[in-house]
Amino acid sequence: MKEATFFPLAFIFYILALIFYFSSLLAQKEKLNRLGSMVTLIGFLFHNLALILRTIESGHAPFTNMYESLSFFAWSTVLALLLAEKVFHFHRLSAYLMLLVIGLMALASSPLMPKEATPLVPALQSYWLWLHVSVTLLGEAFLAVAFVASLLYLFAAAKEKKSQGFSSLSSEKLDSLSYRAIAIGFPLFTLGGLVFGMVWANVAWGRYWAWDPKEVWTLITWFFYALYLHTRIVMGWKGKRSAWIAIIGFLAALFTYFGVNYLLSGLHSYV
């Protein structure tokens, strides 16, 4: 069995999970939501096998090109989704998070993404690759949870205002979930994206910081989430202002992930 067998299976089960999740929202049936979680878990297990086989087949970490990176980012987001269901007990988020997962999987499956495993350039032949990329993408997966929760917060808050306080989605709970997701994702993003990245840069290129476009946009993204936590913890900001910072922060993270690779050339252009 090869990675090319299990990746499509994971994709299929994620699509089925999406159907169950949205059916649960429409029909207001908890049983459908539990089915969605079970199907998501099955897809996640297939995805694990796909990543393990990709690592064995390629002989290196399963996130050295855009196809592999998209697959690992989707895997990380599913992990964050399952943890959010288990720890935060908020299942209404799952359908919308799964939409993001489907988008990442579809993009990875696209003919635009070369899927051949190629030898690594010298700078990538390091154990720091595992630490830097995996921890960064795990952090971004939890930031994705905060992004979706913040979008839903704005929707729920507007609905509560129109209906004089009533909404099927609790804006207060969504605001809290966004904060807790960032409280997890921000330290991971800091550790993986900045700390491990700078240490690896010093090992590979002899300097901790080179003002490479991806380094700059990683720092910009970091500042947005630092601002989110500072204004929330020190200044007591909540609600719409915090939600907008979380949304803009994740858009900056997406530009760092996609835009820098395709629009700006630099030391990370081969990733």
JODAHU-V624649 format. One record per residue. RES is the residue in one small letter. PHI is phi in degrees with one decimal (999 if undefined). OMEGA is omega in whole degrees, 0 to 359 (NA if undefined). Layout:
res = [RES RES]
phi = [PHI PHI]
omega = [OMEGA OMEGA]
This chain:
res = [m k e a t f f p l a f i f y i l a l i f y f s s l l a q k e k l n r l g s m v t l i g f l f h n l a l i l r t i e s g h a p f t n m y e s l s f f a w s t v l a l l l a e k v f h f h r l s a y l m l l v i g l m a l a s s p l m p k e a t p l v p a l q s y w l w l h v s v t l l g e a f l a v a f v a s l l y l f a a a k e k k s q g f s s l s s e k l d s l s y r a i a i g f p l f t l g g l v f g m v w a n v a w g r y w a w d p k e v w t l i t w f f y a l y l h t r i v m g w k g k r s a w i a i i g f l a a l f t y f g v n y l l s g l h s y v]
phi = [999 -120.9 -57.2 -63.9 -84.1 -83.0 -61.6 -62.3 -62.6 -60.7 -59.7 -60.7 -68.1 -65.5 -64.2 -61.3 -62.1 -58.7 -61.9 -63.5 -62.0 -71.2 -62.5 -63.7 -65.2 -74.7 -90.3 56.4 -117.6 -64.1 -60.0 -65.5 -66.2 -64.4 -62.8 -59.9 -65.6 -64.3 -67.0 -59.9 -63.3 -63.1 -60.9 -64.1 -65.8 -62.5 -65.8 -58.1 -61.3 -61.5 -68.4 -63.3 -67.1 -62.5 -63.0 -66.6 -65.9 -86.7 81.3 -148.8 -58.5 -85.0 -155.0 -103.6 -134.8 -66.5 -59.7 -64.7 -64.3 -62.1 -62.1 -69.8 -65.0 -63.0 -59.9 -63.6 -68.3 -64.9 -59.5 -63.1 -61.4 -64.0 -68.5 -62.8 -65.6 -76.4 -89.7 -89.9 54.4 -126.3 -89.8 -66.1 -73.8 -60.3 -60.2 -76.1 -65.6 -66.0 -59.4 -63.7 -59.9 -59.9 -61.1 -65.4 -66.0 -65.2 -65.1 -63.9 -77.0 -62.8 -62.0 -69.2 -100.7 -60.2 -107.7 -70.6 -80.0 -117.7 -60.7 -79.0 -68.6 -52.1 -64.6 -90.9 -85.1 -152.5 -68.3 -65.5 -57.3 -59.3 -69.5 -62.8 -75.5 -63.5 -68.5 -61.3 -68.1 -63.9 -61.9 -66.7 -63.2 -72.3 -66.8 -65.6 -59.9 -64.8 -61.3 -65.2 -62.3 -70.2 -61.6 -66.6 -60.5 -60.8 -64.8 -65.7 -64.7 -66.3 -68.6 -63.8 -66.1 -71.1 -96.8 58.6 102.2 -102.7 -157.0 -70.8 -106.4 -79.3 -64.1 -63.7 -68.7 -65.9 -61.7 -65.5 -64.2 -59.6 -62.4 -68.2 -66.8 -68.3 -61.9 -90.4 -70.3 -63.1 -62.0 -64.5 -62.7 -63.0 -64.6 -75.3 -73.9 -104.6 -64.6 -62.9 -62.1 -69.6 -62.4 -65.0 -60.9 -66.8 -67.9 -81.6 -118.9 81.0 -151.3 -78.3 -143.8 -126.1 55.8 -65.4 -51.3 -69.5 -63.8 -63.2 -73.3 -63.2 -66.8 -60.8 -59.6 -59.2 -63.0 -61.6 -76.0 -63.9 -63.1 -56.5 -69.4 -63.8 -67.6 -78.6 -79.6 -87.5 -101.5 76.1 -67.5 -147.2 71.3 -62.1 -63.2 -65.7 -61.6 -65.9 -64.6 -64.1 -68.1 -64.9 -60.2 -71.9 -63.1 -65.5 -64.4 -65.3 -65.8 -60.6 -77.1 -100.7 -59.3 -61.2 -62.7 -103.1 -108.6 -124.3 -89.5 -177.8 -67.5 -98.1 -64.5 -82.6 -84.8]
omega = [182 179 181 177 187 179 177 177 177 180 180 181 176 177 177 179 178 179 179 182 181 175 178 179 183 184 182 179 182 181 179 178 178 176 177 179 179 180 176 180 178 177 179 178 175 180 175 179 180 181 179 180 177 179 180 182 184 182 178 183 184 177 183 171 187 178 181 181 177 178 181 177 177 178 180 180 176 177 178 178 181 178 178 177 185 187 185 178 179 188 183 179 191 182 184 174 179 173 178 178 179 178 179 180 179 179 178 181 184 175 179 183 176 186 181 175 182 178 182 171 185 183 181 183 185 176 177 176 180 184 185 188 184 182 178 181 175 177 180 177 178 174 175 176 179 179 180 179 180 176 179 177 180 178 182 180 178 180 178 180 180 184 176 171 182 173 178 175 180 180 180 179 178 178 179 180 178 179 181 177 178 177 175 186 183 177 178 179 179 182 183 187 184 186 180 179 181 178 180 178 179 179 186 188 177 177 183 186 183 183 172 182 180 177 181 182 172 179 177 178 180 181 179 182 173 176 178 183 180 182 181 185 185 187 176 179 173 172 190 183 178 181 180 177 179 180 180 178 181 175 175 177 178 177 176 183 183 189 181 182 188 184 184 179 179 184 181 187 182 182 NA]
